């Protein structure tokens, strides 16, 4: 651990906590990236619901167990749609958040640790 101990035996942090971020930032409403992310989320949710509900309706309307998607097909449609939509919309909706998280993780993992 890289915490310093004062003479009184109390530990002192070797870093400074950033101030808390505001819950709603009015300046973000003026950015194009906010509306692009909102549009991407809307389209992704619409496609997800359309494909998965259509698969379930198709399963309910099948007459024979051998000529439909089955329960495994429903599971694959849900999982596949989540994978595809996250892959397609991540650049538009979460690009700035992924970069921030990766930068914070990188800074945390490359900190010097004098005890090791």
Phi and psi restraints in degrees (range 20) as a CNS / XPLOR table:
assign (resid 1 and name C) (resid 2 and name N)
       (resid 2 and name CA) (resid 2 and name C) 1.0 -111.3 20.0 2
assign (resid 2 and name N) (resid 2 and name CA)
       (resid 2 and name C) (resid 3 and name N) 1.0 34.3 20.0 2
assign (resid 2 and name C) (resid 3 and name N)
       (resid 3 and name CA) (resid 3 and name C) 1.0 -91.4 20.0 2
assign (resid 3 and name N) (resid 3 and name CA)
       (resid 3 and name C) (resid 4 and name N) 1.0 142.1 20.0 2
assign (resid 3 and name C) (resid 4 and name N)
       (resid 4 and name CA) (resid 4 and name C) 1.0 -93.4 20.0 2
assign (resid 4 and name N) (resid 4 and name CA)
       (resid 4 and name C) (resid 5 and name N) 1.0 147.0 20.0 2
assign (resid 4 and name C) (resid 5 and name N)
       (resid 5 and name CA) (resid 5 and name C) 1.0 -113.4 20.0 2
assign (resid 5 and name N) (resid 5 and name CA)
       (resid 5 and name C) (resid 6 and name N) 1.0 129.6 20.0 2
assign (resid 5 and name C) (resid 6 and name N)
       (resid 6 and name CA) (resid 6 and name C) 1.0 -82.0 20.0 2
assign (resid 6 and name N) (resid 6 and name CA)
       (resid 6 and name C) (resid 7 and name N) 1.0 177.8 20.0 2
assign (resid 6 and name C) (resid 7 and name N)
       (resid 7 and name CA) (resid 7 and name C) 1.0 -65.8 20.0 2
assign (resid 7 and name N) (resid 7 and name CA)
       (resid 7 and name C) (resid 8 and name N) 1.0 -28.7 20.0 2
assign (resid 7 and name C) (resid 8 and name N)
       (resid 8 and name CA) (resid 8 and name C) 1.0 -79.3 20.0 2
assign (resid 8 and name N) (resid 8 and name CA)
       (resid 8 and name C) (resid 9 and name N) 1.0 -5.4 20.0 2
assign (resid 8 and name C) (resid 9 and name N)
       (resid 9 and name CA) (resid 9 and name C) 1.0 91.9 20.0 2
assign (resid 9 and name N) (resid 9 and name CA)
       (resid 9 and name C) (resid 10 and name N) 1.0 1.4 20.0 2
assign (resid 9 and name C) (resid 10 and name N)
       (resid 10 and name CA) (resid 10 and name C) 1.0 -87.5 20.0 2
assign (resid 10 and name N) (resid 10 and name CA)
       (resid 10 and name C) (resid 11 and name N) 1.0 139.6 20.0 2
assign (resid 10 and name C) (resid 11 and name N)
       (resid 11 and name CA) (resid 11 and name C) 1.0 -84.0 20.0 2
assign (resid 11 and name N) (resid 11 and name CA)
       (resid 11 and name C) (resid 12 and name N) 1.0 148.0 20.0 2
assign (resid 11 and name C) (resid 12 and name N)
       (resid 12 and name CA) (resid 12 and name C) 1.0 -122.7 20.0 2
assign (resid 12 and name N) (resid 12 and name CA)
       (resid 12 and name C) (resid 13 and name N) 1.0 134.1 20.0 2
assign (resid 12 and name C) (resid 13 and name N)
       (resid 13 and name CA) (resid 13 and name C) 1.0 -70.7 20.0 2
assign (resid 13 and name N) (resid 13 and name CA)
       (resid 13 and name C) (resid 14 and name N) 1.0 144.8 20.0 2
assign (resid 13 and name C) (resid 14 and name N)
       (resid 14 and name CA) (resid 14 and name C) 1.0 -94.2 20.0 2
assign (resid 14 and name N) (resid 14 and name CA)
       (resid 14 and name C) (resid 15 and name N) 1.0 19.4 20.0 2
assign (resid 14 and name C) (resid 15 and name N)
       (resid 15 and name CA) (resid 15 and name C) 1.0 -146.0 20.0 2
assign (resid 15 and name N) (resid 15 and name CA)
       (resid 15 and name C) (resid 16 and name N) 1.0 168.2 20.0 2
assign (resid 15 and name C) (resid 16 and name N)
       (resid 16 and name CA) (resid 16 and name C) 1.0 -115.6 20.0 2
assign (resid 16 and name N) (resid 16 and name CA)
       (resid 16 and name C) (resid 17 and name N) 1.0 127.5 20.0 2
assign (resid 16 and name C) (resid 17 and name N)
       (resid 17 and name CA) (resid 17 and name C) 1.0 -70.8 20.0 2
assign (resid 17 and name N) (resid 17 and name CA)
       (resid 17 and name C) (resid 18 and name N) 1.0 134.4 20.0 2
assign (resid 17 and name C) (resid 18 and name N)
       (resid 18 and name CA) (resid 18 and name C) 1.0 -72.4 20.0 2
assign (resid 18 and name N) (resid 18 and name CA)
       (resid 18 and name C) (resid 19 and name N) 1.0 157.1 20.0 2
assign (resid 18 and name C) (resid 19 and name N)
       (resid 19 and name CA) (resid 19 and name C) 1.0 -66.7 20.0 2
assign (resid 19 and name N) (resid 19 and name CA)
       (resid 19 and name C) (resid 20 and name N) 1.0 151.3 20.0 2
assign (resid 19 and name C) (resid 20 and name N)
       (resid 20 and name CA) (resid 20 and name C) 1.0 -65.0 20.0 2
assign (resid 20 and name N) (resid 20 and name CA)
       (resid 20 and name C) (resid 21 and name N) 1.0 142.4 20.0 2
assign (resid 20 and name C) (resid 21 and name N)
       (resid 21 and name CA) (resid 21 and name C) 1.0 -77.4 20.0 2
assign (resid 21 and name N) (resid 21 and name CA)
       (resid 21 and name C) (resid 22 and name N) 1.0 145.3 20.0 2
assign (resid 21 and name C) (resid 22 and name N)
       (resid 22 and name CA) (resid 22 and name C) 1.0 -67.8 20.0 2
assign (resid 22 and name N) (resid 22 and name CA)
       (resid 22 and name C) (resid 23 and name N) 1.0 147.9 20.0 2
assign (resid 22 and name C) (resid 23 and name N)
       (resid 23 and name CA) (resid 23 and name C) 1.0 -67.5 20.0 2
assign (resid 23 and name N) (resid 23 and name CA)
       (resid 23 and name C) (resid 24 and name N) 1.0 -44.0 20.0 2
assign (resid 23 and name C) (resid 24 and name N)
       (resid 24 and name CA) (resid 24 and name C) 1.0 -123.2 20.0 2
assign (resid 24 and name N) (resid 24 and name CA)
       (resid 24 and name C) (resid 25 and name N) 1.0 122.6 20.0 2
assign (resid 24 and name C) (resid 25 and name N)
       (resid 25 and name CA) (resid 25 and name C) 1.0 -107.3 20.0 2
assign (resid 25 and name N) (resid 25 and name CA)
       (resid 25 and name C) (resid 26 and name N) 1.0 114.5 20.0 2
assign (resid 25 and name C) (resid 26 and name N)
       (resid 26 and name CA) (resid 26 and name C) 1.0 -64.1 20.0 2
assign (resid 26 and name N) (resid 26 and name CA)
       (resid 26 and name C) (resid 27 and name N) 1.0 -32.5 20.0 2
assign (resid 26 and name C) (resid 27 and name N)
       (resid 27 and name CA) (resid 27 and name C) 1.0 -66.9 20.0 2
assign (resid 27 and name N) (resid 27 and name CA)
       (resid 27 and name C) (resid 28 and name N) 1.0 -24.4 20.0 2
assign (resid 27 and name C) (resid 28 and name N)
       (resid 28 and name CA) (resid 28 and name C) 1.0 -69.4 20.0 2
assign (resid 28 and name N) (resid 28 and name CA)
       (resid 28 and name C) (resid 29 and name N) 1.0 -25.1 20.0 2
assign (resid 28 and name C) (resid 29 and name N)
       (resid 29 and name CA) (resid 29 and name C) 1.0 -68.6 20.0 2
assign (resid 29 and name N) (resid 29 and name CA)
       (resid 29 and name C) (resid 30 and name N) 1.0 -16.2 20.0 2
assign (resid 29 and name C) (resid 30 and name N)
       (resid 30 and name CA) (resid 30 and name C) 1.0 -90.6 20.0 2
assign (resid 30 and name N) (resid 30 and name CA)
       (resid 30 and name C) (resid 31 and name N) 1.0 -7.2 20.0 2
assign (resid 30 and name C) (resid 31 and name N)
       (resid 31 and name CA) (resid 31 and name C) 1.0 -89.1 20.0 2
assign (resid 31 and name N) (resid 31 and name CA)
       (resid 31 and name C) (resid 32 and name N) 1.0 141.9 20.0 2
assign (resid 31 and name C) (resid 32 and name N)
       (resid 32 and name CA) (resid 32 and name C) 1.0 -67.9 20.0 2
assign (resid 32 and name N) (resid 32 and name CA)
       (resid 32 and name C) (resid 33 and name N) 1.0 -33.8 20.0 2
assign (resid 32 and name C) (resid 33 and name N)
       (resid 33 and name CA) (resid 33 and name C) 1.0 -63.4 20.0 2
assign (resid 33 and name N) (resid 33 and name CA)
       (resid 33 and name C) (resid 34 and name N) 1.0 -29.5 20.0 2
assign (resid 33 and name C) (resid 34 and name N)
       (resid 34 and name CA) (resid 34 and name C) 1.0 -65.2 20.0 2
assign (resid 34 and name N) (resid 34 and name CA)
       (resid 34 and name C) (resid 35 and name N) 1.0 -45.7 20.0 2
assign (resid 34 and name C) (resid 35 and name N)
       (resid 35 and name CA) (resid 35 and name C) 1.0 -72.9 20.0 2
assign (resid 35 and name N) (resid 35 and name CA)
       (resid 35 and name C) (resid 36 and name N) 1.0 -31.9 20.0 2
assign (resid 35 and name C) (resid 36 and name N)
       (resid 36 and name CA) (resid 36 and name C) 1.0 -64.8 20.0 2
assign (resid 36 and name N) (resid 36 and name CA)
       (resid 36 and name C) (resid 37 and name N) 1.0 -42.2 20.0 2
assign (resid 36 and name C) (resid 37 and name N)
       (resid 37 and name CA) (resid 37 and name C) 1.0 -66.4 20.0 2
assign (resid 37 and name N) (resid 37 and name CA)
       (resid 37 and name C) (resid 38 and name N) 1.0 -39.6 20.0 2
assign (resid 37 and name C) (resid 38 and name N)
       (resid 38 and name CA) (resid 38 and name C) 1.0 -63.6 20.0 2
assign (resid 38 and name N) (resid 38 and name CA)
       (resid 38 and name C) (resid 39 and name N) 1.0 -42.3 20.0 2
assign (resid 38 and name C) (resid 39 and name N)
       (resid 39 and name CA) (resid 39 and name C) 1.0 -66.0 20.0 2
assign (resid 39 and name N) (resid 39 and name CA)
       (resid 39 and name C) (resid 40 and name N) 1.0 -41.8 20.0 2
assign (resid 39 and name C) (resid 40 and name N)
       (resid 40 and name CA) (resid 40 and name C) 1.0 -63.4 20.0 2
assign (resid 40 and name N) (resid 40 and name CA)
       (resid 40 and name C) (resid 41 and name N) 1.0 -40.6 20.0 2
assign (resid 40 and name C) (resid 41 and name N)
       (resid 41 and name CA) (resid 41 and name C) 1.0 -65.0 20.0 2
assign (resid 41 and name N) (resid 41 and name CA)
       (resid 41 and name C) (resid 42 and name N) 1.0 -40.6 20.0 2
assign (resid 41 and name C) (resid 42 and name N)
       (resid 42 and name CA) (resid 42 and name C) 1.0 -64.0 20.0 2
assign (resid 42 and name N) (resid 42 and name CA)
       (resid 42 and name C) (resid 43 and name N) 1.0 -47.8 20.0 2
assign (resid 42 and name C) (resid 43 and name N)
       (resid 43 and name CA) (resid 43 and name C) 1.0 -64.6 20.0 2
assign (resid 43 and name N) (resid 43 and name CA)
       (resid 43 and name C) (resid 44 and name N) 1.0 -41.1 20.0 2
assign (resid 43 and name C) (resid 44 and name N)
       (resid 44 and name CA) (resid 44 and name C) 1.0 -63.8 20.0 2
assign (resid 44 and name N) (resid 44 and name CA)
       (resid 44 and name C) (resid 45 and name N) 1.0 -42.2 20.0 2
assign (resid 44 and name C) (resid 45 and name N)
       (resid 45 and name CA) (resid 45 and name C) 1.0 -66.3 20.0 2
assign (resid 45 and name N) (resid 45 and name CA)
       (resid 45 and name C) (resid 46 and name N) 1.0 -40.5 20.0 2
assign (resid 45 and name C) (resid 46 and name N)
       (resid 46 and name CA) (resid 46 and name C) 1.0 -62.7 20.0 2
assign (resid 46 and name N) (resid 46 and name CA)
       (resid 46 and name C) (resid 47 and name N) 1.0 -46.3 20.0 2
assign (resid 46 and name C) (resid 47 and name N)
       (resid 47 and name CA) (resid 47 and name C) 1.0 -64.4 20.0 2
assign (resid 47 and name N) (resid 47 and name CA)
       (resid 47 and name C) (resid 48 and name N) 1.0 -41.5 20.0 2
assign (resid 47 and name C) (resid 48 and name N)
       (resid 48 and name CA) (resid 48 and name C) 1.0 -59.8 20.0 2
assign (resid 48 and name N) (resid 48 and name CA)
       (resid 48 and name C) (resid 49 and name N) 1.0 -48.5 20.0 2
assign (resid 48 and name C) (resid 49 and name N)
       (resid 49 and name CA) (resid 49 and name C) 1.0 -66.0 20.0 2
assign (resid 49 and name N) (resid 49 and name CA)
       (resid 49 and name C) (resid 50 and name N) 1.0 -39.9 20.0 2
assign (resid 49 and name C) (resid 50 and name N)
       (resid 50 and name CA) (resid 50 and name C) 1.0 -61.8 20.0 2
assign (resid 50 and name N) (resid 50 and name CA)
       (resid 50 and name C) (resid 51 and name N) 1.0 -51.0 20.0 2
assign (resid 50 and name C) (resid 51 and name N)
       (resid 51 and name CA) (resid 51 and name C) 1.0 -67.9 20.0 2
assign (resid 51 and name N) (resid 51 and name CA)
       (resid 51 and name C) (resid 52 and name N) 1.0 -45.0 20.0 2
assign (resid 51 and name C) (resid 52 and name N)
       (resid 52 and name CA) (resid 52 and name C) 1.0 -71.0 20.0 2
assign (resid 52 and name N) (resid 52 and name CA)
       (resid 52 and name C) (resid 53 and name N) 1.0 -40.4 20.0 2
assign (resid 52 and name C) (resid 53 and name N)
       (resid 53 and name CA) (resid 53 and name C) 1.0 -68.7 20.0 2
assign (resid 53 and name N) (resid 53 and name CA)
       (resid 53 and name C) (resid 54 and name N) 1.0 -37.0 20.0 2
assign (resid 53 and name C) (resid 54 and name N)
       (resid 54 and name CA) (resid 54 and name C) 1.0 -63.7 20.0 2
assign (resid 54 and name N) (resid 54 and name CA)
       (resid 54 and name C) (resid 55 and name N) 1.0 -36.2 20.0 2
assign (resid 54 and name C) (resid 55 and name N)
       (resid 55 and name CA) (resid 55 and name C) 1.0 -66.3 20.0 2
assign (resid 55 and name N) (resid 55 and name CA)
       (resid 55 and name C) (resid 56 and name N) 1.0 -42.4 20.0 2
assign (resid 55 and name C) (resid 56 and name N)
       (resid 56 and name CA) (resid 56 and name C) 1.0 -66.7 20.0 2
assign (resid 56 and name N) (resid 56 and name CA)
       (resid 56 and name C) (resid 57 and name N) 1.0 -41.5 20.0 2
assign (resid 56 and name C) (resid 57 and name N)
       (resid 57 and name CA) (resid 57 and name C) 1.0 -64.2 20.0 2
assign (resid 57 and name N) (resid 57 and name CA)
       (resid 57 and name C) (resid 58 and name N) 1.0 -40.6 20.0 2
assign (resid 57 and name C) (resid 58 and name N)
       (resid 58 and name CA) (resid 58 and name C) 1.0 -63.8 20.0 2
assign (resid 58 and name N) (resid 58 and name CA)
       (resid 58 and name C) (resid 59 and name N) 1.0 -34.6 20.0 2
assign (resid 58 and name C) (resid 59 and name N)
       (resid 59 and name CA) (resid 59 and name C) 1.0 -68.5 20.0 2
assign (resid 59 and name N) (resid 59 and name CA)
       (resid 59 and name C) (resid 60 and name N) 1.0 -39.5 20.0 2
assign (resid 59 and name C) (resid 60 and name N)
       (resid 60 and name CA) (resid 60 and name C) 1.0 -69.2 20.0 2
assign (resid 60 and name N) (resid 60 and name CA)
       (resid 60 and name C) (resid 61 and name N) 1.0 -29.3 20.0 2
assign (resid 60 and name C) (resid 61 and name N)
       (resid 61 and name CA) (resid 61 and name C) 1.0 -88.2 20.0 2
assign (resid 61 and name N) (resid 61 and name CA)
       (resid 61 and name C) (resid 62 and name N) 1.0 -5.9 20.0 2
assign (resid 61 and name C) (resid 62 and name N)
       (resid 62 and name CA) (resid 62 and name C) 1.0 -73.9 20.0 2
assign (resid 62 and name N) (resid 62 and name CA)
       (resid 62 and name C) (resid 63 and name N) 1.0 145.3 20.0 2
assign (resid 62 and name C) (resid 63 and name N)
       (resid 63 and name CA) (resid 63 and name C) 1.0 -98.6 20.0 2
assign (resid 63 and name N) (resid 63 and name CA)
       (resid 63 and name C) (resid 64 and name N) 1.0 -29.4 20.0 2
assign (resid 63 and name C) (resid 64 and name N)
       (resid 64 and name CA) (resid 64 and name C) 1.0 -118.6 20.0 2
assign (resid 64 and name N) (resid 64 and name CA)
       (resid 64 and name C) (resid 65 and name N) 1.0 144.4 20.0 2
assign (resid 64 and name C) (resid 65 and name N)
       (resid 65 and name CA) (resid 65 and name C) 1.0 -70.6 20.0 2
assign (resid 65 and name N) (resid 65 and name CA)
       (resid 65 and name C) (resid 66 and name N) 1.0 -17.9 20.0 2
assign (resid 65 and name C) (resid 66 and name N)
       (resid 66 and name CA) (resid 66 and name C) 1.0 -92.7 20.0 2
assign (resid 66 and name N) (resid 66 and name CA)
       (resid 66 and name C) (resid 67 and name N) 1.0 -10.9 20.0 2
assign (resid 66 and name C) (resid 67 and name N)
       (resid 67 and name CA) (resid 67 and name C) 1.0 -116.5 20.0 2
assign (resid 67 and name N) (resid 67 and name CA)
       (resid 67 and name C) (resid 68 and name N) 1.0 31.8 20.0 2
assign (resid 67 and name C) (resid 68 and name N)
       (resid 68 and name CA) (resid 68 and name C) 1.0 -137.8 20.0 2
assign (resid 68 and name N) (resid 68 and name CA)
       (resid 68 and name C) (resid 69 and name N) 1.0 -173.7 20.0 2
assign (resid 68 and name C) (resid 69 and name N)
       (resid 69 and name CA) (resid 69 and name C) 1.0 -79.2 20.0 2
assign (resid 69 and name N) (resid 69 and name CA)
       (resid 69 and name C) (resid 70 and name N) 1.0 -31.8 20.0 2
assign (resid 69 and name C) (resid 70 and name N)
       (resid 70 and name CA) (resid 70 and name C) 1.0 74.6 20.0 2
assign (resid 70 and name N) (resid 70 and name CA)
       (resid 70 and name C) (resid 71 and name N) 1.0 -179.3 20.0 2
assign (resid 70 and name C) (resid 71 and name N)
       (resid 71 and name CA) (resid 71 and name C) 1.0 -70.1 20.0 2
assign (resid 71 and name N) (resid 71 and name CA)
       (resid 71 and name C) (resid 72 and name N) 1.0 -33.9 20.0 2
assign (resid 71 and name C) (resid 72 and name N)
       (resid 72 and name CA) (resid 72 and name C) 1.0 -66.8 20.0 2
assign (resid 72 and name N) (resid 72 and name CA)
       (resid 72 and name C) (resid 73 and name N) 1.0 -35.9 20.0 2
assign (resid 72 and name C) (resid 73 and name N)
       (resid 73 and name CA) (resid 73 and name C) 1.0 -66.1 20.0 2
assign (resid 73 and name N) (resid 73 and name CA)
       (resid 73 and name C) (resid 74 and name N) 1.0 -36.6 20.0 2
assign (resid 73 and name C) (resid 74 and name N)
       (resid 74 and name CA) (resid 74 and name C) 1.0 -64.9 20.0 2
assign (resid 74 and name N) (resid 74 and name CA)
       (resid 74 and name C) (resid 75 and name N) 1.0 -44.2 20.0 2
assign (resid 74 and name C) (resid 75 and name N)
       (resid 75 and name CA) (resid 75 and name C) 1.0 -62.0 20.0 2
assign (resid 75 and name N) (resid 75 and name CA)
       (resid 75 and name C) (resid 76 and name N) 1.0 -41.8 20.0 2
assign (resid 75 and name C) (resid 76 and name N)
       (resid 76 and name CA) (resid 76 and name C) 1.0 -66.1 20.0 2
assign (resid 76 and name N) (resid 76 and name CA)
       (resid 76 and name C) (resid 77 and name N) 1.0 -35.7 20.0 2
assign (resid 76 and name C) (resid 77 and name N)
       (resid 77 and name CA) (resid 77 and name C) 1.0 -67.6 20.0 2
assign (resid 77 and name N) (resid 77 and name CA)
       (resid 77 and name C) (resid 78 and name N) 1.0 -40.1 20.0 2
assign (resid 77 and name C) (resid 78 and name N)
       (resid 78 and name CA) (resid 78 and name C) 1.0 -65.4 20.0 2
assign (resid 78 and name N) (resid 78 and name CA)
       (resid 78 and name C) (resid 79 and name N) 1.0 -50.5 20.0 2
assign (resid 78 and name C) (resid 79 and name N)
       (resid 79 and name CA) (resid 79 and name C) 1.0 -64.8 20.0 2
assign (resid 79 and name N) (resid 79 and name CA)
       (resid 79 and name C) (resid 80 and name N) 1.0 -42.1 20.0 2
assign (resid 79 and name C) (resid 80 and name N)
       (resid 80 and name CA) (resid 80 and name C) 1.0 -65.5 20.0 2
assign (resid 80 and name N) (resid 80 and name CA)
       (resid 80 and name C) (resid 81 and name N) 1.0 -40.2 20.0 2
assign (resid 80 and name C) (resid 81 and name N)
       (resid 81 and name CA) (resid 81 and name C) 1.0 -67.5 20.0 2
assign (resid 81 and name N) (resid 81 and name CA)
       (resid 81 and name C) (resid 82 and name N) 1.0 -39.0 20.0 2
assign (resid 81 and name C) (resid 82 and name N)
       (resid 82 and name CA) (resid 82 and name C) 1.0 -62.6 20.0 2
assign (resid 82 and name N) (resid 82 and name CA)
       (resid 82 and name C) (resid 83 and name N) 1.0 -45.8 20.0 2
assign (resid 82 and name C) (resid 83 and name N)
       (resid 83 and name CA) (resid 83 and name C) 1.0 -61.2 20.0 2
assign (resid 83 and name N) (resid 83 and name CA)
       (resid 83 and name C) (resid 84 and name N) 1.0 -49.3 20.0 2
assign (resid 83 and name C) (resid 84 and name N)
       (resid 84 and name CA) (resid 84 and name C) 1.0 -65.1 20.0 2
assign (resid 84 and name N) (resid 84 and name CA)
       (resid 84 and name C) (resid 85 and name N) 1.0 -43.7 20.0 2
assign (resid 84 and name C) (resid 85 and name N)
       (resid 85 and name CA) (resid 85 and name C) 1.0 -71.6 20.0 2
assign (resid 85 and name N) (resid 85 and name CA)
       (resid 85 and name C) (resid 86 and name N) 1.0 -36.6 20.0 2
assign (resid 85 and name C) (resid 86 and name N)
       (resid 86 and name CA) (resid 86 and name C) 1.0 -66.1 20.0 2
assign (resid 86 and name N) (resid 86 and name CA)
       (resid 86 and name C) (resid 87 and name N) 1.0 -40.7 20.0 2
assign (resid 86 and name C) (resid 87 and name N)
       (resid 87 and name CA) (resid 87 and name C) 1.0 -63.5 20.0 2
assign (resid 87 and name N) (resid 87 and name CA)
       (resid 87 and name C) (resid 88 and name N) 1.0 -40.7 20.0 2
assign (resid 87 and name C) (resid 88 and name N)
       (resid 88 and name CA) (resid 88 and name C) 1.0 -78.6 20.0 2
assign (resid 88 and name N) (resid 88 and name CA)
       (resid 88 and name C) (resid 89 and name N) 1.0 -35.6 20.0 2
assign (resid 88 and name C) (resid 89 and name N)
       (resid 89 and name CA) (resid 89 and name C) 1.0 -99.4 20.0 2
assign (resid 89 and name N) (resid 89 and name CA)
       (resid 89 and name C) (resid 90 and name N) 1.0 -3.2 20.0 2
assign (resid 89 and name C) (resid 90 and name N)
       (resid 90 and name CA) (resid 90 and name C) 1.0 -63.2 20.0 2
assign (resid 90 and name N) (resid 90 and name CA)
       (resid 90 and name C) (resid 91 and name N) 1.0 -37.9 20.0 2
assign (resid 90 and name C) (resid 91 and name N)
       (resid 91 and name CA) (resid 91 and name C) 1.0 -66.6 20.0 2
assign (resid 91 and name N) (resid 91 and name CA)
       (resid 91 and name C) (resid 92 and name N) 1.0 -36.8 20.0 2
assign (resid 91 and name C) (resid 92 and name N)
       (resid 92 and name CA) (resid 92 and name C) 1.0 -81.8 20.0 2
assign (resid 92 and name N) (resid 92 and name CA)
       (resid 92 and name C) (resid 93 and name N) 1.0 -40.3 20.0 2
assign (resid 92 and name C) (resid 93 and name N)
       (resid 93 and name CA) (resid 93 and name C) 1.0 -94.6 20.0 2
assign (resid 93 and name N) (resid 93 and name CA)
       (resid 93 and name C) (resid 94 and name N) 1.0 -35.8 20.0 2
assign (resid 93 and name C) (resid 94 and name N)
       (resid 94 and name CA) (resid 94 and name C) 1.0 -119.4 20.0 2
assign (resid 94 and name N) (resid 94 and name CA)
       (resid 94 and name C) (resid 95 and name N) 1.0 9.8 20.0 2
assign (resid 94 and name C) (resid 95 and name N)
       (resid 95 and name CA) (resid 95 and name C) 1.0 -56.1 20.0 2
assign (resid 95 and name N) (resid 95 and name CA)
       (resid 95 and name C) (resid 96 and name N) 1.0 -47.8 20.0 2
assign (resid 95 and name C) (resid 96 and name N)
       (resid 96 and name CA) (resid 96 and name C) 1.0 -69.2 20.0 2
assign (resid 96 and name N) (resid 96 and name CA)
       (resid 96 and name C) (resid 97 and name N) 1.0 -32.5 20.0 2
assign (resid 96 and name C) (resid 97 and name N)
       (resid 97 and name CA) (resid 97 and name C) 1.0 -76.3 20.0 2
assign (resid 97 and name N) (resid 97 and name CA)
       (resid 97 and name C) (resid 98 and name N) 1.0 -36.9 20.0 2
assign (resid 97 and name C) (resid 98 and name N)
       (resid 98 and name CA) (resid 98 and name C) 1.0 -65.5 20.0 2
assign (resid 98 and name N) (resid 98 and name CA)
       (resid 98 and name C) (resid 99 and name N) 1.0 -42.1 20.0 2
assign (resid 98 and name C) (resid 99 and name N)
       (resid 99 and name CA) (resid 99 and name C) 1.0 -64.1 20.0 2
assign (resid 99 and name N) (resid 99 and name CA)
       (resid 99 and name C) (resid 100 and name N) 1.0 -39.6 20.0 2
assign (resid 99 and name C) (resid 100 and name N)
       (resid 100 and name CA) (resid 100 and name C) 1.0 -64.8 20.0 2
assign (resid 100 and name N) (resid 100 and name CA)
       (resid 100 and name C) (resid 101 and name N) 1.0 -44.8 20.0 2
assign (resid 100 and name C) (resid 101 and name N)
       (resid 101 and name CA) (resid 101 and name C) 1.0 -64.9 20.0 2
assign (resid 101 and name N) (resid 101 and name CA)
       (resid 101 and name C) (resid 102 and name N) 1.0 -40.3 20.0 2
assign (resid 101 and name C) (resid 102 and name N)
       (resid 102 and name CA) (resid 102 and name C) 1.0 -66.3 20.0 2
assign (resid 102 and name N) (resid 102 and name CA)
       (resid 102 and name C) (resid 103 and name N) 1.0 -38.7 20.0 2
assign (resid 102 and name C) (resid 103 and name N)
       (resid 103 and name CA) (resid 103 and name C) 1.0 -66.7 20.0 2
assign (resid 103 and name N) (resid 103 and name CA)
       (resid 103 and name C) (resid 104 and name N) 1.0 -41.9 20.0 2
assign (resid 103 and name C) (resid 104 and name N)
       (resid 104 and name CA) (resid 104 and name C) 1.0 -64.9 20.0 2
assign (resid 104 and name N) (resid 104 and name CA)
       (resid 104 and name C) (resid 105 and name N) 1.0 -42.2 20.0 2
assign (resid 104 and name C) (resid 105 and name N)
       (resid 105 and name CA) (resid 105 and name C) 1.0 -63.7 20.0 2
assign (resid 105 and name N) (resid 105 and name CA)
       (resid 105 and name C) (resid 106 and name N) 1.0 -42.5 20.0 2
assign (resid 105 and name C) (resid 106 and name N)
       (resid 106 and name CA) (resid 106 and name C) 1.0 -64.3 20.0 2
assign (resid 106 and name N) (resid 106 and name CA)
       (resid 106 and name C) (resid 107 and name N) 1.0 -41.7 20.0 2
assign (resid 106 and name C) (resid 107 and name N)
       (resid 107 and name CA) (resid 107 and name C) 1.0 -65.2 20.0 2
assign (resid 107 and name N) (resid 107 and name CA)
       (resid 107 and name C) (resid 108 and name N) 1.0 -37.1 20.0 2
assign (resid 107 and name C) (resid 108 and name N)
       (resid 108 and name CA) (resid 108 and name C) 1.0 -71.0 20.0 2
assign (resid 108 and name N) (resid 108 and name CA)
       (resid 108 and name C) (resid 109 and name N) 1.0 -33.7 20.0 2
assign (resid 108 and name C) (resid 109 and name N)
       (resid 109 and name CA) (resid 109 and name C) 1.0 -83.3 20.0 2
assign (resid 109 and name N) (resid 109 and name CA)
       (resid 109 and name C) (resid 110 and name N) 1.0 -17.3 20.0 2
assign (resid 109 and name C) (resid 110 and name N)
       (resid 110 and name CA) (resid 110 and name C) 1.0 -102.5 20.0 2
assign (resid 110 and name N) (resid 110 and name CA)
       (resid 110 and name C) (resid 111 and name N) 1.0 12.3 20.0 2
assign (resid 110 and name C) (resid 111 and name N)
       (resid 111 and name CA) (resid 111 and name C) 1.0 -69.7 20.0 2
assign (resid 111 and name N) (resid 111 and name CA)
       (resid 111 and name C) (resid 112 and name N) 1.0 145.8 20.0 2
assign (resid 111 and name C) (resid 112 and name N)
       (resid 112 and name CA) (resid 112 and name C) 1.0 -74.3 20.0 2
assign (resid 112 and name N) (resid 112 and name CA)
       (resid 112 and name C) (resid 113 and name N) 1.0 141.8 20.0 2
assign (resid 112 and name C) (resid 113 and name N)
       (resid 113 and name CA) (resid 113 and name C) 1.0 -127.7 20.0 2
assign (resid 113 and name N) (resid 113 and name CA)
       (resid 113 and name C) (resid 114 and name N) 1.0 99.7 20.0 2
assign (resid 113 and name C) (resid 114 and name N)
       (resid 114 and name CA) (resid 114 and name C) 1.0 -70.2 20.0 2
assign (resid 114 and name N) (resid 114 and name CA)
       (resid 114 and name C) (resid 115 and name N) 1.0 -16.9 20.0 2
assign (resid 114 and name C) (resid 115 and name N)
       (resid 115 and name CA) (resid 115 and name C) 1.0 -82.1 20.0 2
assign (resid 115 and name N) (resid 115 and name CA)
       (resid 115 and name C) (resid 116 and name N) 1.0 -16.2 20.0 2
